[in-house]
Amino acid sequence: MEYKIKDLISYIEAWAKPEYQEAWDNSGPQVLFKEEKTKKVLLALDFTDKVVEEAIEEKAKLIISHHPMFFEGIKSIEEGTYIGNNIIKLIENRISLYSAHTSLDIAEEGVNHTLCEILGLKDYRGLSKTDKGYYLGLISENNDYNLETLYKSLKDKLETSKIKIYGVLPKKIERIAICGGSGFSLIDDVIENKADIFITGDVKHHDSQKAYENGICLIDISHYYGERPVLNKIKKNLKNNFDIEVLEYLKNDFEIEIH
């Protein structure tokens, strides 16, 4: 079936509410043709030229990305520039781009809830309160994991071997804090909540030092692999509510692999 873009976006916004997003963020419509209709939706973690090409090829009139195209104002659209070319292609093909970023991080069944769900973590609650009174990140208690089984589960469930462990080896795992993407800014809340393990991404050298000094085991699952699972959650939720084809763009265009 065909659905109006505005109806699909209304569903996303009822779930990952715009008011959830943090002040610095730019979740929401990036390019919008709200009366346009589509039979397909393309999901992507990042908005890139390859994602635009895929949407054009698949005739998907709506792209839903996690990370926004615009974080700051744009003063010109110039053909021949990377951003300019992408915007022009969206407009020429009447393709809408909607981003659910920190709104989806915070939402129930969003980035962090999805990670807890696929890892089978129990009894989780909010980790760090935002300025607007919502919770970013989760902390889970009463888990059955040891470090070896948790490491194996992360590798299997996230389908990656690119996992690094820093800090201090825990004698026993009772509390696991988790924040998909780049979450080390929540470290003070992790310490205050006496977490044994903190799972996040984009860990820097001095982040690992702070974890070590505070007796925390820090697991870096990378920004990409910590957020990718939420695409499948979006897909399931859309298909449960609309008779529509939902495609996932699962390539990391920023990473070069040499075999």
C-alpha positions in Angstrom: 0.0 0.0 0.0 0.9 3.6 -0.4 1.0 5.9 2.7 1.5 9.6 3.0 4.9 10.7 4.3 3.2 12.8 7.0 1.3 9.7 8.4 4.5 7.6 8.6 6.3 10.5 10.4 3.4 11.0 12.8 3.8 7.4 13.9 7.5 7.8 14.5 6.9 11.0 16.4 4.3 9.4 18.6 7.0 6.9 19.6 10.3 8.9 19.5 8.7 12.1 20.6 10.3 15.3 19.4 10.2 16.8 22.9 12.6 14.0 24.0 15.5 15.3 22.0 18.3 17.2 23.7 18.8 20.9 23.1 21.9 20.5 20.9 20.2 17.9 18.6 18.3 18.3 15.4 16.0 15.3 15.3 13.0 15.7 13.0 12.4 16.5 9.3 15.5 17.3 7.4 13.8 17.5 4.0 10.1 17.0 3.9 7.4 16.4 1.2 4.7 15.6 3.7 1.9 15.0 1.1 4.0 12.7 -1.0 3.1 9.0 -0.9 5.4 6.0 -0.7 5.3 2.2 -0.8 8.8 1.8 0.7 10.8 3.3 3.6 14.6 3.1 3.7 16.2 3.0 7.2 19.8 4.0 7.8 22.0 4.8 10.7 23.8 7.6 8.9 22.7 9.7 5.9 25.2 9.4 3.1 25.4 9.7 -0.7 25.1 5.9 -0.9 21.8 6.0 1.1 20.4 8.6 -1.3 21.4 6.4 -4.3 19.7 3.4 -2.6 16.5 5.3 -2.0 16.4 6.4 -5.6 17.1 2.9 -6.9 14.5 1.4 -4.7 11.9 4.2 -5.3 11.6 4.8 -1.6 10.2 8.2 -1.0 11.1 8.3 2.7 14.4 7.8 4.4 14.5 7.5 8.2 18.0 8.0 9.6 19.2 7.9 13.2 21.8 10.6 12.8 20.6 13.9 11.3 21.9 15.4 8.1 21.9 18.9 9.7 23.2 19.6 13.1 23.8 23.3 12.4 22.2 25.8 10.0 23.1 25.6 6.3 23.7 28.8 4.5 23.8 27.6 0.9 23.0 24.6 -1.3 25.7 24.3 -3.9 25.9 21.7 -6.7 29.2 20.0 -6.7 29.6 19.9 -2.9 28.9 16.7 -0.9 26.0 18.1 1.1 24.7 20.2 -1.8 24.5 17.2 -4.2 22.7 15.1 -1.6 20.1 17.8 -0.9 19.6 18.4 -4.6 19.0 14.6 -5.3 16.5 14.4 -2.5 14.6 17.4 -3.8 14.8 16.3 -7.5 13.4 12.9 -6.5 10.9 14.2 -3.9 12.5 12.0 -1.2 11.9 13.0 2.4 14.5 12.6 5.1 13.5 12.3 8.7 15.9 11.8 11.6 15.2 10.3 15.0 18.4 10.8 17.0 18.4 11.6 20.8 14.6 11.3 20.6 15.1 7.6 19.7 17.9 7.2 22.3 15.5 8.2 25.0 12.3 6.6 23.8 11.0 3.3 25.2 11.9 0.6 22.7 14.6 2.9 21.4 18.4 2.5 21.1 19.1 1.5 24.7 16.0 -0.5 25.3 16.8 -2.5 22.1 20.3 -3.2 23.3 19.0 -4.4 26.7 16.4 -6.5 25.0 18.8 -8.4 22.6 21.2 -9.0 25.4 18.5 -10.3 27.7 19.4 -7.8 30.5 17.0 -7.7 33.4 15.4 -5.1 35.7 16.6 -2.0 33.9 15.9 1.6 34.7 17.0 5.1 33.6 20.6 6.0 34.1 21.1 9.7 33.5 18.4 12.4 33.8 18.4 15.0 31.0 17.7 18.7 31.4 14.1 18.0 30.3 13.6 15.3 32.9 13.9 12.2 30.6 16.4 9.4 31.0 19.3 8.7 28.7 21.0 5.4 29.1 19.9 2.4 31.2 21.2 0.4 34.1 20.3 -3.2 34.6 20.5 -5.2 37.8 20.5 -8.9 38.8 22.1 -10.3 35.7 23.4 -13.8 35.1 26.4 -12.7 33.0 30.1 -13.1 33.8 32.6 -11.1 31.6 33.3 -14.0 29.3 29.7 -14.8 28.6 28.8 -11.1 28.2 31.7 -10.6 25.7 30.5 -13.6 23.7 26.9 -12.4 23.8 27.9 -9.0 22.5 29.9 -10.5 19.7 27.1 -12.8 18.7 24.1 -10.4 19.1 25.8 -7.4 17.5 27.6 -9.5 14.9 31.0 -7.9 15.4 34.4 -8.8 16.8 35.3 -5.2 17.2 34.8 -5.0 20.9 37.4 -3.7 23.3 37.4 -4.0 27.1 39.2 -1.5 29.4 39.3 -0.6 33.1 39.0 -3.1 35.9 38.0 -6.8 35.6 34.8 -7.2 37.8 34.8 -9.9 40.4 31.0 -10.2 40.0 28.6 -8.5 37.7 25.5 -7.1 39.4 24.9 -3.8 37.6 25.4 -3.2 33.9 25.1 0.4 32.5 24.5 0.8 28.8 24.3 3.7 26.4 24.4 3.1 22.7 26.5 5.5 20.5 28.9 7.8 22.3 27.9 7.7 26.0 31.0 8.2 28.1 29.6 11.6 29.1 27.3 9.6 31.5 30.3 8.2 33.4 29.5 10.2 36.6 26.0 8.6 36.7 27.6 5.2 36.0 29.9 5.7 39.0 27.1 7.1 41.2 24.9 4.1 40.4 27.8 1.7 41.3 27.7 -0.1 37.9 30.3 -2.9 37.5 30.3 -2.6 33.7 29.6 0.2 31.3 28.8 -0.7 27.7 29.0 2.2 25.2 31.1 3.4 22.2 33.7 5.9 21.0 35.9 5.3 24.0 39.0 7.4 24.2 42.3 6.6 26.0 41.5 8.9 28.9 38.0 7.5 29.2 39.5 4.1 29.9 41.8 5.7 32.5 38.9 7.2 34.3 37.1 3.9 34.3 40.2 2.2 35.7 40.6 4.8 38.4 36.9 4.2 39.5 37.0 0.4 39.4 34.7 0.1 36.3 34.9 -2.3 33.5 34.4 -0.4 30.3 33.3 -2.2 27.1 33.5 -0.3 23.8 31.1 -1.8 21.2 31.7 1.1 18.8 29.3 3.8 17.9 28.0 2.0 14.9 27.4 -1.4 16.3 25.8 0.0 19.5 23.1 1.8 17.4 22.6 -0.5 14.4 20.2 -2.9 16.2 17.6 -0.1 16.6 17.0 -0.1 12.8 15.5 -3.6 13.0 13.3 -2.4 15.9 12.0 0.5 13.7 11.4 -1.9 10.8 9.4 -4.3 13.0 7.3 -1.5 14.5 6.6 0.1 11.1 5.6 -3.3 9.6 3.4 -4.0 12.6 1.5 -0.8 11.9 1.6 -0.3 8.2 1.3 -2.6 5.1 4.6 -1.2 3.7 8.0 -2.5 2.6 10.8 -1.4 4.9 14.4 -1.7 3.8 17.5 -1.4 6.0 20.8 0.1 4.8 23.3 -1.7 7.1 26.6 -0.8 5.6 29.0 1.5 7.5 30.1 3.8 4.7 32.7 5.5 6.9 34.7 2.3 7.5 37.3 0.8 5.1 38.1 -2.9 5.4 41.3 -4.3 4.0 41.3 -8.1 3.5 
